[in-house]
Amino acid sequence: MASTQAIRKAKGKIKPPRKHGPDTSIQDTWASLSHAIKEIQNERAHQLSFEENYRYAYNLVLFRQGDFLYRNVKSLITENLSNLTEEYIIPAFATGNHEDPVTRGQEGEVLMKGVRKVWDKHNSSMRKLSDILKYMDRVYTVSAEVPQIIPAGLKIFIDDVLHRTTAPVQEQVVNAILGQVQVERDGYSINQTAVKECVDIYLQLEDNSGRQLYFSDIEPAFLGETRKFYVQEAQKLLGTCDAAEYLRRVEQRFDAEEMRSYYYLSASTATAVRAIVEANLLSPHLQTIISMPESGLDVMIDLNRLDDLNRIYRLFFQFSASTGGPQALRKGLKESIISRGKAINESNDASNTEVNAPEEDGEKEKTGKAKGKTPAPVQTLNLALKWVQDAVDLKDRFDSILKSAFQGDRTCELAISEALGSFINQNPRAPEFVSLFIDENLKKGLKGKTDDEIEQVLDKTITLFRFLTDKDTFERYYKTHLARRLLFNRSVSDDAERGMLAKLKVECGVQFTKKMEGMFNDMKLSSDVVTAYRDYLSNTTAPAVEINVTVMTSTFWPTTNSGATCTLPIQLQQACSSFERFYNTRHSGRRLTWQPALGNADVKVQFKAKRHDLNVTTMAIVILLLFENIPDDDFLTYEDIQKSTSIPDHDLQRHLQSLACGKWKILKKHPESREVSTSDS
């Protein structure tokens, strides 16, 4: 028991740790540490002990020598940077005595590489210093409210290297960078990597406000030189390039500046540079480019230069969107279309055009005179066909440009449509011409075409129809032309007729086509009536002349109120009376009014040598029947014919001219001439 107590008493007490003092003096410790720092700066850190040097710095901070350590480390950094600057940077300063851009570029490259070498050496040593001074950074810099050693080293680099007061390092570096840019702008190759590595230094450094040094030291000077360069460049290019080449050069400048900004300057500079290029090369010269003689917008369109047109679209819309580019291009497009449209209107104006009929080989009038001008209706038709085709071709051209060069831009499409509508409606005969074009195509222009080709023609015509503001006039012409096609059986395709009618209904509504559809319905009902009439004649005495009747509802057809009348010969009167008797048995209360001006007849005639089958109008057959029973050497005067037929003078002269003055003469006229007068026989 006693022994146990003795053992317990022998146990020692826990004592507080003994305060340790430095094994060596402060000066000795700093001497050892400063030697290590210099070795690190001289890139001989592999010979040093990290733990030992860390302990030196630790002890200095621990024994309240943090300020001493901090100041002296900064002094060593300053001294090292000064030595590096004098070794690598100052000797590389440009002399300014070289006119050769390649030599100047090489000088600038050497300087930038020197700056980068100093920067790399500085950063490498600072990272190692930061490792052995971690305790100072963690304890002293926090309590003293001073930057840690790496930020402090960056500040020293700015003050003692870039902004060195004893040597113009900053000026030389900026001039070297700007010189490299100018050499590249002049078309020479440079070491872009060297420029990038130098500029990156400025992007990593910050001024006292926390702003990257690049934006105060490099960018303002770069933008200023860029502005001066492009003021001169614009004048040089305008004096030496046509529009297409000018736009190519401008596009190359935009691309080069953007690449330069992103590759070895700063991406944020790209916007400012683009604005400078646009403000000097594009926005002041938009109208000049468009209206350049022999190379502007009109010439590009004439020569179908889609690449150049696409380039002008991209430059005007992408880079000059806020300075009037799109408006200038749309204005140029409209002026080009209106000018071309005006030329089309003038070339197809009957008052400015004299269309002569083609003269057959050796064929002249017996009077010895050549054939005269083409009759007015034929001339009008020719003008209409050419005008509509020219208008369609013009629209097709600009539609192709819109799709291929302008990327289907909606605003350009509207400008093109407005200009097309303007020139189309400047022609007062546009509604008539469009209707004549459709009439001609539906009569014979679509023969031999496939369904797709027919649809394409009709679609293009409808496109022109959309531009017409006077659609009422078009409706009046179209109904007249449609009536003649239906009555004279001149339509090449019933499906095409109904397809066109369906398109008009889509464009203008049911009311627009209501009467036209009524005309088609009358034709169908008339076919049924004629079939029934044939059956009726099989049970009664048929008249000597076979007739085919179209019964037209007066409110549908535009020609049912024709004032042209005539006295029918007995043969035709008998045929008409026969049909009226039949029709009255089927419909009571309806009154039939015969329209001889709208009919035609097939007749067989016997000349001296040959027998011919003719197709003539109803009034023409009325006239011919007067000559059926007169001797060959006898004749009828104009007055005799007029008295017997009661045909109005205007219509009588027109039909006599057709029979006696055409290429194939059915009647002989005395005296011979191209016109018919009341004294002729």
ABEGO torsion letter per residue (X at the ends): XAAAAAAAAABBBBBBBBBBBBABBAAAAAAAAAAAAAAAAAGAAAABBAAAAAAAAAAAAAAGAAAAAAAAAAAAAAAAAAAAAAAAAAAABBAGABABAAAAAAAAAAAAAAAAAAAAAAAAAAAAAAAAAAAAAAAAAAAAGBBBAAAAAAAAAAAAAAABAABBAAAAAAAAAAAAAAAAAAGBBBBAAAAAAAAAAAAABBBAAGBBAAAAAAAAAAAAAAAAAAAAAAAAAAAABBAAAAAAAAAAAAAAAAAAAAAABBAAAAAAAAAAAAAAAAAAAAAAAAABBGABAAAAAAAGBAAAAAAAAAAAAAAAAAAGAAAAAAAAAAAAAAAAAAAAAAAABAAABBBBBBBBBGBBBAAGBBBBBBBAAAAAAAAAAAAAAAAAAAAAAAAAAAAAAAGGBAAAAAAAAAAAAAAAAABAAAAAAAAAAAAAAAAAAABGBBAAAAAAAAAAAAAAAAABABAAAAAAAAAAAAAAAAAAGABABAAAAAAAAAAAAAAAEAAAAAAAAAAAAAAAAAAAAAAAAAAAAAABBBBABBBBBBBBBAAABAAAABABBBBBBAAAAAAAAAAAAAAAAABBGBBBBBBAAABBBBBBBBBAABBBBBBBBAAAAAAAAAAAABBAABBBBAAAAAAAAGBBAAAAAAAAAAAAABABBABBBOBBBABBBAABX
